[in-house]
Structure formats: structure tokens, C-alpha cells
Amino acid sequence: MFPFPCMPSSFSALRLPLLALLLGTALLASSPAHAQEFPSSEERVVDEIAAVVGNDIILRSEVEQQVQAMRQRLRQQQQGRVPPAEQLWDRVLQQRIDQKVLAAQAAQDTTLSVSDAQVQQYLDRRISRLAQRAGGREALEQTYGKSINQLKANFESQVREQLLAQQFRQRRLNNVRITPTEVREWFEDLSRDSLPTIPASVQLSHVVRRPEATAEARQQAREVATAIRDSARAGMPIEELASRYSDDSGSAEQGGRIQTSLDELVPSFAAVVSRAPVGEISDVFETPFGFHVARVNERSGNTVDFNHVLVEIDKSTSTGEEARSFLKAVRDSVVNQGAPLGLMARRYSEEEQSASQGGRVTAQSGESTLRLEVLGPSWRSTIDTLDVGEVSQPTEVRLLGSENERAYHIVKLTDRSPRHRMNIEQDYARIKNFALREKKQRVYQRWAKKLRDEVYVDVRTGDDDGAGALSMGAR
């Protein structure tokens, strides 16, 4: 049975294996004291084959890395109560075998594909998170003795395999449904003593406006971007300009290079890179993030590869009065004239994610129920003044996921739930998700067992004859 997610607790800073981290199985802690060393290309470290799946192999080192990651995660979630090492080893090995089986089956399905852009996006997101926790990209490179590009190259095939297996699995499980009767039966089977305490939470919608930059700040940013464009057109590599001057920290260390689908870009940026001549330096153009200069390297279908330099507009001197006045007018339309806040958010909100959802505020996971304890002070001080259904006055806020960016918003409190023991009346949607997740797991296990019968699987862990030995340096 799936355990209920536990609240995060403090934990000692341990360096976790990079493969497990890149595959999303654990979080990187900050201390380098327990760093896991990775062999250089010259070293010849003897490894062993743990299992053979079709034409592929699973190395003992891969399993051990993910066992360490799982052990660390379980220590966090279960306050130190961790299953024996043998159980964790078997669990991880079976998961790796299942993934290999799924990937082998998915490779035969011509309707499934994972693009280079998808792989790079996944690796970029993971590397960015790891670098933040390690203290920067240089610290991450020093810890593992490899450049960022080397780290990505080492694990590109594993990530591609994982994404392909996920697609195959999701297609099979997307049609699994659960009835209200099944949900109630699942909940009634739980021990009353095992029911968790649900922290205080809220559901919110809002309309966001960003402060207007002064004319001087806007002009200054445009002039800097124009100078960068002129330098690029005069022959200075845009990669060097991005590394020196770009305010896009996520791509600056890669020379401003990004590979992505056009759908992932804001419309104003996508409009430029979808039409710009390949290999040429663009004119200066503006997006909600600031002024840009870009060079498209390649376009293929909906995927684009480009380098860019971002020059942000300094809004620190803005009073925010225009944003406040605009939001007051929007609030009046909602409160006094009956305009739906969702409609006003779609029309006028400058936060694209929530605007596309009618103003609904969600966590990064997509969950719309937000724990009060994880919202910042600017959010809580506004929410504390509201009853359910009320709309706040315009207030300054640090947006979720953009804590360094000033903005203003009006907030509607859609629902409020105090701290309580989980029950079917208040938490039906949450309980339904748990029950559905467990049902999908049962369906998946039966399906995976059937798929295994169609793929050659040879588990070799425990062999003493050395037949499974493999020199990693010779791979």
C-alpha cells in the first residue's frame, strides 16, 4: 500500500550519487564531505553485471547508487526507519529491470518518441537544481570531477530510456479509473491510527500585474542590448557575450544556449526564434523578461536550438502605483460589477501560468491545495485578512517560484482548510488520488509481470564465478 507522504524533516547533509540524482530519485544535499567519487576515463574500475534485460545490462554500481539514494530518502520520510539493505537492493533492482523491460517494449512502438530537446530539458532542470544545492555549477563540477557537459553526456542515454519508459507506462495507466465506492472502501481499510494530520491549507486564485519600469530604466536596458547585438554582429561570439552579460542565469553558463520546443517559450520569444534566419544575429526584441538578442542555430519541426542574451529591465525604482491602480479597477469589476475573477485573470494577469488556469494558483507539482506553511510572508499576511470567497486589496507579493521578482496581485480565497486528521468528508479528492495511485500500481505490477515474459531477463546478482565482471574503463 502506498504510504501517505510525510512532511519534510531536517536531515544531515550527505552527497548522493549523481546517477540517482539525475534520474530524479533523490535530492542533493550541500556538504561535500561525503562526496561519491566517479572514475575518470583513464581509471579501470571493475564492476559487475547485476542483470541482463534483452540486449541491455544493469550494472551493480547503478543499483548501489540508487539504493543509497533510496535509503537517504527513506531516512528523511520515516525518521530513520529504513528496511534492510537486502530488501532495498531487491526493490531497486526490480525497478531497474522493469524500466529496461518497458524501454525495450517502448522501442518497438513507433508512435512513441523522445526528442533530443526533451532529454536536454530534463537534464538542464536536474543540473540546475543540483547546482543550486551544491553552491553553483563550478562547485558541482569540482565535486564530481567533470564538466557540466560531461555529466550530461554520461547520463543522456539513461535519461532517454527513463523518459521513453515513462511514456509507455503512462499510456497504459492513463485509462485506469476508480469509482467513489472503491475510494471509500480503500479508506475504510486503513487503520485509524495510521491516518496522517493534514496541515492547514488554502486554495487561491489571483490576478497579477508587474510594476512598470521607469522610462530611463527601459531605455538603459535597450541600449545595453543594442550594444550586445552590435558586438555580436561585429564578430564577437554570442556565447561569450551571453556568459559575460546575460541575466538569464539558467543559460548564461552554457553560452546562452537552449534547446527546447516552441511551445515551452513565451509567445513573444517564440514568435522571433520561429522566424529568424538560422545563423544570423537577431534584432533586439522584448519579452516579459526584458530585452533579448538571439541566434537560431537549428530548427526542426517544433524544436528550436538557439543562443540568446537577456538584459533585464531594472524595476527596483518603480513605485508600483500603475500596477496597484490597474488591480483596483479589476477588483472593482469583480466585487461590485460581478465580473468572474477567472475571466479577468485570463484577460489581464501578467503571470502566464496562473492566467491560463483562470487565475488558479498551483504549486510546481500542479497541486492547487497549498500548504500555508510553505507560502511566503507576503502571501500569508494577505490571506489572513480574507474569508472564503473574498477578494483582497492589491498587495505586493513575491510570486511562487520567483521569490526575487516584485509583483502585485489581488487574491481570492477559494477555500481554507484548518489543520485536521484526514477524513473522507474534507479530504475526498486527496484520498481519491491515493487510492487511484495504489490501483494504478497494482495494474502496473500485473502488466509489468506479463511484459517480462516477453523479454529475456537474467538476474546475475550473487554469482561468485566472476562471469558478471566488467571493466568500466573498457566500456
Salt bridges, closest charged atoms under 4 A:
ASP56 OD2 - LYS100 NZ 2.88
GLU62 OE1 - ARG96 NH2 2.54
GLU64 OE2 - ARG60 NE 3.19
ASP98 OD1 - ARG452 NH2 3.00
ASP109 OD2 - ARG171 NH1 3.07
ASP116 OD1 - ARG160 NH2 2.70
ASP124 OD1 - LYS152 NZ 2.19
GLU156 OE2 - ARG160 NH2 3.45
GLU161 OE2 - ARG96 NH1 3.78
GLU161 OE1 - LYS100 NZ 3.04
GLU182 OE2 - LYS439 NZ 3.17
ASP230 OD1 - ARG229 NH2 2.83
GLU239 OE2 - ARG295 NH2 2.69
GLU240 OE2 - ARG244 NH2 2.84
ASP248 OD2 - HIS308 NE2 2.90
GLU253 OE1 - ARG137 NE 3.60
ASP283 OD1 - ARG233 NH2 2.80
GLU286 OE2 - ARG218 NH1 2.35
ASP305 OD2 - ARG257 NH2 2.50
GLU350 OE2 - ARG209 NH2 3.48
GLU351 OE1 - HIS206 NE2 2.80
GLU373 OE2 - ARG371 NH2 2.56
GLU396 OE2 - ARG398 NH1 3.13
GLU396 OE2 - ARG406 NE 3.19
GLU405 OE2 - ARG210 NE 2.32
ASP427 OD2 - HIS420 NE2 2.84
GLU438 OE2 - ARG442 NH1 3.21
ASP458 OD2 - ARG460 NE 3.03
